[in-house]
Amino acid sequence: MLRTWFGWGLGPLAASAMLMFAVSAVWASPLNADKHIVERGFQAVLAICAGLFLTGFWLDGKWTHSERIATRIWLAAGGESFTPSRSQLAAQADIAFKSIASSTTALTVIGGAIAVAAVISVWAGLGVGQGAQLVLLGLAYQVFVLSRHPYYEEVLQAAARGELVAAEEDNNHHRK
């Protein structure tokens, strides 16, 4: 996961930062630009990027929540008919791997979109300062992604050992 994070998370962010500075040198914003128009434009781009950031939080929480994954594993192992053994639960661990891989892919795409927004904003006439702020937002987002890795490893290891189980009331709810 760290290799993916470096290659597809930090790599595009660094490339976008360099491209943003190159674009700002070649495609300088006009000196007579109305400050209010530039400010509103930056607010719009920042709001879109912040929305992407929050979408990443939401998707990751939804797709990688351990109780949700555990319930899916329990159902796939036949939990509606009987109580699955640890080995039967472990045999369904690919559900956890697929959920976390999907979330990681979505987080990577969202992080790339934030990085690209920095380049586009400078190209569209916002200053390099505004682009740099978007790069910093992208960096904060990448720190969030990195912070999730220990949790992912914990969930994957528990699923592989057949120890990822939902709370009893969740399992009883699905039996009805």
N, C-alpha and C positions, 0 to 999 in steps of 0.2 A: 504494500500500500504506500509506503514511503517513496518508493521509486516512481510510482504513478503520480503521487503528489508533486514530487520534484519535476518530473517530466511534463505533466499535463496541467499542473497547478501553478507552480512558481515559474516554470519556463515561459509560458505564454505571458505571464504578468511582467516578467523582466523584458521580454521581447517587445511587449506593448509599451512599456515605459521608454525603452530606447527609440522605438518608432515614433512615439509621441513627441519626444524631444527633437527628432529629425524633422518631423512634420512641422513643428513649431518654428524651426529655423528656416524652412523653405516656404511655409505657408503662414506667414505672420499675420496675425489679426490686424485689421485696420486700426490706425491710431484714433480716428474720429468716431469710433463705434460708440453708440449710446450705452452708457454704463448700466442703465436699467434694463435694456434689452439683453445685454450680456448676462446680467444677474438673473433675469427670468429664465434665460436659456439654460444657465448652469443649474438653477433650482429644478428645472424640469428633468435634466439629465441625472442629477443627483437623486431625485425622487424615483426615477426609473431604476437606477442602480440599487438604491436602498430597498425598493420593492423586490428586486431580484435577490438581494441578500436575504430578506425575510422569507421569500419563497423557498430559498435553499434551506433555511432553518425548519420551515414547516414540512417540506418534503422529507428531509432527513429524519425528523422526529416521527413522521407518519410511517415511513418505510422501514425504519430500523428500530422501532420501539420493541424492546425485548418481549414484552407481554404479547404483543401482536404477532411477532414471529413465532413465539412459543405456541400460541393458539393454532396458528396455521400448521406448524409441525405436528402438533397433537392430533389435529383433524386428519392430516395426511397419513398419519400412522394408524388410523382406525379408531381414534379416541371416542367417536360417537357410539361405537358398538361395545368397546371394552377398554380397559386401562392399558395403554401400551407400555411395554418394557423399555428400559433405557436403550437397549440395542435397537429396538424398533424406532425409537425417537431419533437415535443417532443416524439411522439409515435415511432419515429425512432431512439431514443437516444441510443438504443442498439448497433447501428453501431459504435458510439463513444466508448462505453464500450469495444466492441470487438477489435477495432483498438488499443486502449491503452493497453488492456490485452495482445494482441499479441506482442506488442512492449515490454512490461514489461517482458514477458516470454523470448523473444529473448535477451534482455539486461541481464537477469539473466543467461542464458546459456553462453553468451559471457563472462560475469564476471567470471563464474565458469571455463571456459576454460583458462582464464588468470591465475587464481589461481592455477589450475592444472599444468600449464606450469612451475610455480616456483618449484613445487615438482619434476617434470620430469627433469628439467634442473639440479637440484642438483643430482638426481639419475644418470643422464647421465654423470656426472663428472665435471660439472661447480661448482664453489665454492658457499658457503653459501652467500657470498656477492652479487653475481649475482642473486641468488634466492631471496634475500631480495629486490633487486632492482625491480624484477618482482612483488613481493608482494606489493611494494609501487606503482607500476603502476596499479596494481589491486585495491589498495585503492583509487587512484586518479579516476579510473573508477567508483568505487562505489560512490564517491562524486558527479560525473557527474550524475549518476542514481538518487541519492537523490535530486539533484538540479532540476530534471524534475518533481518531485511530485507536487509542487504548480501549475505548468502549467497543468498537467494532471487533477487535481481537478477543475481548472478553466474551462477547456474544457468540462469535464463531467457535471459540474453544468449548464453550458450554454446550453448544448445539452438536458439535462433533463428539462430545462425550455422552450425549443423551441426557444432559442435566438441565437443558433449557426447558422449563415447564412453566405454564401459565398458572396464575392463581387458581385455586380450587373453584371459586365461584365462577370464573370465566369458563372453566371446563363444564361445570354443571349447567350453565346457561346454554351451552351448545348441545347438551344432551336432550333438552326439552323439545 
